[in-house]
Amino acid sequence: MIPAKAVTPADWSFVTTSGATYNPTSIALSAVSQADGSYNLETLSPEVFAIKVTSGAFTASSKIQATLSSSSVSGTGLLGDTSTLTPTVKINGVSLSATAADVATPASGATQVPMTLTSALVVPVANVNPTGGNVSSTTAVIFLCRRNCIIQQSEKV
């Protein structure tokens, strides 16, 4: 597992919902057999984390966006050309693509916003190895903070 790249600039960070540093882990997928011999690989339990500002708070116009950067699918459980197999990744129920999508609107004054990640992969019957095997999917997700995300700070004058 390659750890998440550092946030630049360091105005916000990935944390657990309790505020500790978040370290991404592998997400287990369950294989659900379909009547036609294909399989749906689905998240067993969602990956839950948060985005937290390092100082100040989110503003009323803050938006957290996410986009898919790249993905790959491989494994001994697959046969044939797997280049068209693309995982579906959702953050807070929003399906991600190569175009940035709003995945969270933090409350004004909030210092942390929760994120829930799920993933699924449809493996057509033509790609299913009849002897079984493992399937691995790796997807890079880029998070963006749009419009005055962390500028609101209280100053005593």
C-alpha positions as CSV (number, residue, x, y, z in Angstrom):
1,M,0.0,0.0,0.0
2,I,1.4,3.4,-1.0
3,P,0.3,6.0,1.5
4,A,-1.7,9.1,0.5
5,K,0.4,11.9,-0.9
6,A,0.8,14.9,1.4
7,V,-1.9,17.6,1.0
8,T,-0.5,20.8,-0.7
9,P,-0.8,23.4,0.7
10,A,-1.1,21.9,4.2
11,D,-4.3,23.8,5.0
12,W,-6.2,20.6,5.6
13,S,-5.5,16.9,6.2
14,F,-7.1,13.5,6.1
15,V,-8.1,12.2,9.6
16,T,-10.2,9.5,11.2
17,T,-13.6,10.6,12.4
18,S,-12.0,10.9,15.9
19,G,-9.4,13.3,14.5
20,A,-6.3,11.0,14.4
21,T,-4.1,10.9,11.3
22,Y,-5.8,8.8,8.7
23,N,-3.8,6.0,7.0
24,P,-5.6,4.5,4.0
25,T,-6.0,0.7,4.0
26,S,-7.1,-1.9,1.5
27,I,-10.9,-2.2,1.2
28,A,-12.2,-5.7,1.1
29,L,-14.7,-6.5,-1.6
30,S,-17.3,-9.3,-1.5
31,A,-17.9,-11.4,-4.7
32,V,-21.6,-11.7,-5.5
33,S,-22.3,-14.3,-8.2
34,Q,-24.9,-13.3,-10.9
35,A,-27.3,-15.6,-12.7
36,D,-25.3,-15.1,-16.0
37,G,-22.0,-16.2,-14.5
38,S,-20.6,-12.7,-14.0
39,Y,-19.7,-11.3,-10.6
40,N,-20.3,-8.0,-8.8
41,L,-17.5,-7.2,-6.4
42,E,-18.9,-4.8,-3.7
43,T,-17.5,-3.1,-0.7
44,L,-18.0,-5.1,2.5
45,S,-17.9,-2.1,4.7
46,P,-17.3,1.5,3.7
47,E,-14.0,3.3,4.3
48,V,-14.8,6.2,6.7
49,F,-12.5,9.2,7.2
50,A,-12.7,12.9,7.3
51,I,-11.1,16.1,5.9
52,K,-10.1,18.5,8.7
53,V,-8.8,22.0,8.4
54,T,-5.4,22.6,10.2
55,S,-6.5,26.0,11.4
56,G,-9.6,28.2,11.2
57,A,-12.8,26.7,9.8
58,F,-14.7,26.0,6.6
59,T,-16.7,28.9,5.2
60,A,-20.3,29.0,3.9
61,S,-19.0,28.7,0.3
62,S,-16.7,25.7,0.9
63,K,-17.1,22.6,-1.3
64,I,-15.1,19.4,-1.2
65,Q,-14.7,17.9,-4.6
66,A,-13.2,14.6,-5.7
67,T,-12.2,13.1,-9.0
68,L,-10.8,9.8,-10.2
69,S,-7.2,10.1,-11.5
70,S,-6.5,6.6,-12.6
71,S,-7.5,3.0,-11.9
72,S,-6.3,-0.5,-12.7
73,V,-7.8,-4.0,-12.3
74,S,-5.7,-7.2,-12.2
75,G,-5.6,-10.6,-10.7
76,T,-5.6,-14.4,-11.2
77,G,-9.4,-14.4,-11.0
78,L,-9.6,-12.6,-14.4
79,L,-9.2,-13.7,-17.9
80,G,-8.9,-11.9,-21.3
81,D,-8.7,-8.2,-21.9
82,T,-9.4,-6.4,-18.6
83,S,-8.6,-2.9,-19.8
84,T,-12.3,-2.0,-19.9
85,L,-13.0,-3.1,-16.4
86,T,-13.5,0.1,-14.4
87,P,-14.4,0.2,-10.7
88,T,-17.2,2.4,-9.5
89,V,-16.0,4.6,-6.6
90,K,-18.4,6.7,-4.6
91,I,-17.7,9.3,-1.9
92,N,-20.7,10.1,0.2
93,G,-22.8,8.4,-2.3
94,V,-21.6,10.5,-5.3
95,S,-20.1,8.4,-8.2
96,L,-16.7,9.7,-9.2
97,S,-15.4,10.2,-12.7
98,A,-12.5,12.1,-14.4
99,T,-14.6,15.3,-13.8
100,A,-14.5,16.8,-10.3
101,A,-17.8,16.3,-8.4
102,D,-19.0,17.9,-5.2
103,V,-18.9,15.2,-2.5
104,A,-19.4,17.4,0.6
105,T,-20.6,20.8,1.6
106,P,-19.2,21.5,5.0
107,A,-21.2,23.6,7.4
108,S,-19.9,27.1,7.9
109,G,-17.6,27.1,10.9
110,A,-17.1,23.4,10.9
111,T,-13.5,22.2,11.2
112,Q,-14.0,18.6,9.9
113,V,-16.3,17.0,7.3
114,P,-16.9,13.2,7.2
115,M,-16.3,11.1,4.0
116,T,-17.6,7.6,3.2
117,L,-15.9,5.7,0.4
118,T,-17.4,2.7,-1.3
119,S,-16.3,0.8,-4.4
120,A,-17.7,-1.8,-6.8
121,L,-16.6,-3.7,-9.8
122,V,-18.6,-5.7,-12.3
123,V,-16.7,-8.6,-13.8
124,P,-18.4,-9.9,-17.0
125,V,-18.6,-13.6,-17.5
126,A,-16.0,-13.4,-20.3
127,N,-13.5,-12.1,-17.8
128,V,-14.2,-14.6,-15.0
129,N,-11.5,-17.3,-14.5
130,P,-13.5,-20.6,-14.0
131,T,-10.8,-21.8,-11.6
132,G,-11.2,-18.7,-9.4
133,G,-8.5,-16.4,-8.0
134,N,-7.9,-13.0,-6.6
135,V,-8.9,-9.6,-8.1
136,S,-7.2,-6.4,-7.2
137,S,-8.4,-2.9,-8.1
138,T,-6.4,0.2,-7.4
139,T,-7.9,3.6,-7.9
140,A,-6.3,7.1,-7.3
141,V,-8.8,9.7,-6.0
142,I,-7.9,13.4,-5.9
143,F,-9.7,15.7,-3.4
144,L,-10.1,19.4,-4.1
145,C,-11.2,22.1,-1.8
146,R,-13.1,24.8,-3.7
147,R,-13.7,28.4,-2.8
148,N,-12.5,29.8,0.5
149,C,-12.2,26.5,2.2
150,I,-10.1,27.4,5.1
151,I,-9.8,31.2,5.2
152,Q,-12.3,31.8,8.0
153,Q,-10.4,32.5,11.2
154,S,-11.5,34.5,14.3
155,E,-9.2,37.3,15.2
156,K,-9.5,39.4,18.4
157,V,-8.8,43.0,17.7
